Amino acid sequence: MTPRQLRHLEIAIRRSPTKSSHKLKMELKKFDVDIGESTLRRYLKKMGLISRFAAQKPLLTSRHRALRLAFANKVCEQNTVVLVSSFVYR
């Protein structure tokens, strides 16, 4: 790849760092950069960028929902504000 094509690659990565190599390849075709996905990944690795998957996180359980609802209700009760003739009473 030429230095100019490498700059286009770097700009495309900065715009959307979570883009897949296939989508990145399609975007680079706009700049007349015809490159294979494995070659693209090799260049990204040379640039110090390593692909990673997001960690799988568990959904909220019914216990978590109940605790969050109790907390929200408690906070709402504590922050009740009454306005009487421009004075604030809590």
Number of C-alpha atoms within 10 A of each C-alpha: 13 8 8 11 15 15 12 16 21 14 12 16 17 11 9 10 13 12 13 13 18 14 10 19 20 14 15 17 11 9 12 9 18 14 13 12 16 11 12 18 19 14 15 18 12 10 11 9 13 10 13 7 6 6 6 6 6 6 7 10 9 9 9 11 11 12 12 13 12 12 12 12 11 11 11 11 10 10 9 9 11 11 9 8 6 7 8 9 9 9
